[in-house]
Amino acid sequence: MKQPVIAFSVGAVALVVLLVAAPFAAGGYETNVLLQALLYTMLTVSLNLVAGYAGQFSFSHGAFYGIGAYTTAIMGRDLGTGFWINLPAGIVVAGLFGLLLGIPALRLKGHFLAIVTIAFQSIVYLTLTQWVSVTGGQNGIAVPHIGAVGFGGHTLLGITTLRGYYWLALVMTAIVLFVSWRLVRSRIGREWIAVRDDETLAGAVGLDTMRAKLLAFVISAAMAGAAGVLSAHVMQGVTPDDFTIWISCSVVAMMVVGGRGTFVGPVLGALLLTLLPEFLGGLAQYKMLIFGVLLVLAITLVPEGIVGRVRQRRGGAR
């Protein structure tokens, strides 16, 4: 086995052990911050599929995140269903909304597509605030703990504590990363990259560009819905203010700063922009200001993002 492969394998195992053991060494506040970083990682990786690989900018991920969260909240309240039924339901409902938005919106290009997705985000927020009989309005809906997870009559993990939610978020993030990795290395991923690089040429050689873009949009929305379902149980409730346009802007900033169209970049961006303000004392209250400044600097100085710039330097050095 080659040395780089051995080094990568050892590093990956060490990282997994470190992430799993983190709650034992960290306090409650730090564990909660790490949990939020995992939720943002799921959102940023999912956005990267449609914006980074398929080249379609969207500012509606906060809406899909909220649709997933409200799906589990409403089903739990009205039908009495639990997390393990609500999770696939939230994924499907968010994916369907992605399909309904994507069919008309993806016929537009550039800033027109961005404007439509911003409008969709606003419509979802206003619906959550105004449709009081269903969403609870500004009071929101309470969401219970997930509860015990067992097998063969034995309880393996009680997801009622912060540590339980952290480990569940870690597993879901790993699944999202694996699915994303497999997709971008499949024929589907190659079609997305072809559309992103030259949509006219991709269409000229027989590629159904609309189908490729729509598939990226639906999968991306479904992943955001999964993150929303978990978020609702973590917060034990949902309110419209948890799913505003700022969520969408934050996710875009994380993707751009880390490096869109790369596998590692969105993960780095999500971790950096979630952990940095929280672990710098009083800077947490200026989080959105920090996001805005970093986004402007990234677009101006390193539009390819941190990982993209590193790749360029390594390529130039060869």
Disulfide bonds with the S-S distance in Angstrom:
none
